[in-house]
Amino acid sequence: MAVPELLHLRALAAVAEWSSYRRAAQAMNVSPSALSQAVRTLEQSLGVPLLQRTTRSVAPTEAGRALLAELQPLLAGLDSALANVGQFQALVRGTLRLNLPRSAASLWLEPLLGDFLRAHPGIQLEVSSQDAMADIVPGGFDAGVRFPEALPQGMVAVPVGPMQRFCVVARPDVAGAQALPLLPEDLLARPCVRQRFPSGALYHWQFRKGEVAKALDVSGPLTVDDQRLALGAALGGVGWAYIYEALAAPALAAGRLVEALADWCPPEPGFHLYYPGRRQVSPALRAFMDWVQARQAA
């Protein structure tokens, strides 16, 4: 005897529950003729009649009642098991490991952490914030975050943050000691807080106005490797600093810092999340990207 198909068994159970081919067909979203054919195929497969029609309803035969007594608990258990699997699909689980520079961690990721983890309680998020460029594949990371110009080749990149703008700032007394710089080159004669990359190279301050772009190797009494240290140095009166506008905004609003060369510091493309295109995206990473992009669109 051939093993009956699950669809045929469900058809039998539905007709028995509703005592009507028409109402059972509506419940299963199929035509009455298709449902009748499914039951007929099952009866032929088993070699016994399972349902009998009357003028007013449809009722199981003795063989049908015996089969349904065993079948209905099994179908209920199957439905329960499938529902449980569906819960796993709705609740994404797994570990998500991200690598990003400290600036991206504080300016972009930190404000998102609480809401994202509350929305996805099944995800374990591990964040490595370091300014040194890491190879995310051997490092075991699912994805990294960098500015577009620093993205490694061969990666899929997705914008995940707003435009970012740098600004040149100093304490008011430092700015007032000399005339405000009107051109980027004016900074060469003023004390500045330099910044060094993890590679050892000194950062050249970037300026752009229209089609004109300039990169300056400024000088000054202090060199740091962190934007927050540069901000603190500017607030401490060390000199001019080149930092994220978002980082400097509270001090600018309070008048503790002043800005120069704003027309040479336009907004630039923000942070991008990147991952290997040849690797399958994990459910946790997919959930994170979808959540971030939905938040951006809101």
C-alpha positions in Angstrom: 0.0 0.0 0.0 1.4 3.4 -1.0 2.0 6.0 1.7 -0.8 8.6 1.5 0.1 12.2 0.8 -0.2 14.7 3.6 -2.4 16.9 1.5 -4.9 14.1 1.1 -4.9 13.3 4.8 -5.5 17.0 5.6 -8.4 17.0 3.1 -10.1 14.1 4.9 -9.6 15.8 8.3 -11.1 19.1 7.1 -14.2 17.5 5.5 -14.8 15.5 8.7 -14.4 18.6 10.8 -16.8 20.7 8.8 -19.1 17.9 7.7 -19.2 19.6 4.3 -17.0 19.6 1.2 -18.0 23.2 0.4 -17.1 24.7 3.9 -14.0 22.6 4.2 -12.9 23.8 0.7 -13.4 27.4 1.8 -11.3 26.8 5.0 -8.5 25.3 3.0 -8.8 27.8 0.2 -9.2 25.2 -2.5 -12.1 24.2 -4.8 -14.7 21.6 -3.6 -13.9 19.5 -6.6 -10.2 19.5 -5.8 -11.0 18.5 -2.2 -13.4 15.8 -3.3 -10.7 14.4 -5.6 -8.1 14.4 -2.8 -10.4 12.3 -0.6 -11.3 10.0 -3.4 -7.6 9.5 -4.1 -6.9 8.7 -0.5 -9.8 6.2 -0.4 -8.4 4.5 -3.5 -5.0 4.4 -2.0 -6.2 2.7 1.2 -8.8 0.6 -0.5 -11.7 1.5 1.9 -14.4 4.2 1.9 -13.6 6.9 4.5 -16.5 9.3 4.1 -20.2 8.8 3.3 -22.5 11.4 2.0 -26.1 12.0 3.2 -28.6 14.5 1.8 -27.6 17.0 4.5 -24.0 16.3 5.5 -20.9 14.2 5.1 -19.8 11.8 7.9 -16.9 9.4 8.4 -17.4 5.7 7.9 -16.3 3.3 10.6 -12.9 3.1 8.8 -12.8 6.8 8.5 -13.5 7.3 12.2 -10.8 4.9 13.2 -8.3 6.6 10.9 -9.2 10.1 12.1 -8.9 9.1 15.8 -5.2 8.4 15.1 -4.7 11.1 12.4 -6.1 14.2 14.1 -3.6 14.3 17.0 -0.8 13.7 14.6 -1.9 16.6 12.4 -2.2 18.9 15.5 1.3 17.9 16.6 2.6 18.7 13.1 1.0 22.1 13.1 2.4 22.8 16.5 5.9 21.8 15.4 5.7 24.0 12.3 4.5 26.9 14.4 7.5 26.5 16.6 9.8 26.6 13.6 8.1 29.8 12.5 8.9 31.4 15.8 12.6 30.7 15.2 12.3 32.4 11.8 10.5 35.4 13.4 13.0 35.6 16.3 16.4 35.8 14.6 19.1 34.1 16.8 22.8 34.1 16.6 26.0 36.1 17.2 26.8 39.2 15.1 30.4 40.4 15.3 31.2 43.9 14.0 34.5 45.7 13.5 34.5 49.5 13.3 36.6 52.5 14.1 36.0 54.2 17.5 34.5 57.2 15.8 31.8 55.1 14.1 31.2 53.3 17.4 30.5 56.5 19.3 28.8 58.6 16.6 26.8 56.0 14.8 26.5 52.6 16.5 26.2 53.6 20.2 22.8 55.4 19.8 21.4 52.3 18.0 22.5 49.6 20.4 19.6 49.6 22.9 16.8 49.8 20.4 18.3 47.1 18.1 18.9 44.6 20.9 15.5 45.2 22.3 14.0 44.5 18.8 16.1 41.4 18.4 16.5 39.7 21.8 17.8 36.5 20.1 21.0 38.2 18.7 24.2 38.4 20.6 26.1 41.5 19.4 29.9 41.7 19.8 31.6 45.0 18.8 35.3 45.5 18.3 36.1 49.2 18.0 39.6 49.9 16.8 41.0 52.4 14.4 43.5 50.0 12.9 42.1 48.5 9.6 41.2 44.9 10.3 40.8 42.1 7.8 37.3 41.0 8.8 37.4 37.5 7.2 40.3 36.0 9.2 39.3 38.1 12.1 36.1 36.3 12.3 33.9 39.3 11.9 30.5 39.2 10.0 31.0 42.8 8.8 33.0 46.0 9.2 32.2 49.7 9.1 34.3 52.3 7.4 34.1 55.5 5.3 33.7 54.8 1.5 37.3 55.7 0.7 38.6 53.1 3.2 36.6 50.2 2.0 38.6 47.1 1.1 38.2 45.8 -2.5 35.9 43.0 -3.3 33.4 43.8 -0.5 29.7 44.5 -0.7 29.1 47.9 0.9 25.8 49.3 2.2 25.5 52.9 3.5 24.3 52.8 7.1 24.7 56.4 8.4 23.9 60.0 7.5 26.4 62.3 5.8 29.2 63.3 8.0 31.0 66.6 8.2 34.3 67.5 9.7 35.0 71.0 11.2 37.9 73.0 12.3 37.5 74.3 15.8 39.3 76.1 18.6 38.6 77.7 21.9 37.5 81.3 21.5 40.7 82.7 23.2 42.9 80.6 20.9 40.8 81.7 17.8 41.0 85.3 18.9 44.8 85.3 19.4 45.2 85.7 15.6 42.9 86.5 12.8 40.5 83.7 11.9 41.9 81.5 9.1 40.2 82.3 5.9 42.0 79.7 3.8 43.1 76.2 4.7 46.8 77.3 4.3 46.3 79.8 7.1 46.3 76.9 9.6 50.0 76.3 8.8 50.9 79.3 10.9 48.7 78.3 13.8 49.0 75.6 16.5 47.0 72.5 15.6 46.2 69.2 17.2 47.6 66.6 14.9 46.3 63.1 14.5 48.2 59.9 13.7 46.8 56.8 12.1 47.4 53.3 13.7 49.7 52.7 10.7 51.9 55.5 12.0 51.1 57.9 9.2 50.0 61.4 10.2 46.6 62.5 9.0 46.4 65.3 6.5 43.4 67.6 7.1 41.1 67.4 4.1 39.4 70.5 2.6 37.2 70.9 -0.4 35.4 73.9 -2.0 33.7 73.1 -5.3 36.2 71.4 -7.5 39.2 72.5 -5.4 40.5 69.9 -2.8 43.4 70.4 -0.4 45.2 68.2 2.1 47.3 69.9 4.8 50.0 68.5 7.0 49.5 70.9 9.9 51.8 71.3 12.9 51.4 71.8 16.6 52.4 70.8 20.1 50.2 67.7 20.4 49.6 64.6 18.4 46.8 62.2 19.3 45.2 59.0 17.9 41.6 59.6 19.0 38.9 62.2 18.0 37.7 62.6 21.6 41.3 63.5 22.7 41.5 66.0 19.9 38.2 67.5 21.1 39.5 67.7 24.7 42.7 69.3 23.5 40.8 72.0 21.6 38.7 72.6 24.7 41.9 72.8 26.8 43.2 75.6 24.6 46.0 73.5 22.9 45.1 74.7 19.4 42.9 74.1 16.4 41.4 70.6 16.0 39.9 68.9 13.0 37.0 66.7 14.3 33.6 65.4 13.5 30.9 68.2 13.6 28.6 65.8 15.5 31.3 65.5 18.2 31.9 69.2 18.5 28.3 70.3 18.2 27.5 70.6 22.0 30.7 72.7 22.6 29.9 74.9 19.6 26.4 75.4 20.7 27.6 76.4 24.2 30.1 78.8 22.8 33.0 76.9 24.3 34.4 76.4 20.8 34.3 78.4 17.6 34.5 77.2 14.0 36.6 78.4 11.1 36.7 77.4 7.4 33.1 76.1 7.4 32.9 76.8 3.6 35.9 74.4 3.1 34.3 71.6 5.1 31.2 70.3 3.2 29.3 67.1 4.3 30.7 63.9 2.9 29.3 60.4 2.5 28.9 58.7 5.9 29.8 55.3 7.2 29.3 52.2 5.1 28.8 48.6 6.4 30.7 46.1 4.3 31.0 42.3 4.2 32.4 39.7 1.8 30.2 39.2 -1.2 31.2 35.6 -1.6 30.0 34.7 1.9 26.4 34.0 2.7 24.9 36.7 4.8 24.0 35.4 8.3 20.4 35.9 9.5 21.8 38.1 12.3 23.6 40.4 9.9 20.6 40.5 7.5 18.4 41.5 10.4 20.8 44.2 11.5 21.1 45.7 7.9 17.3 45.6 7.4 16.7 47.2 10.8 19.2 50.0 10.2 17.9 50.7 6.7 14.3 50.8 7.9 15.3 53.2 10.7 17.0 55.4 8.1 13.9 55.4 5.9 11.6 56.3 8.8 
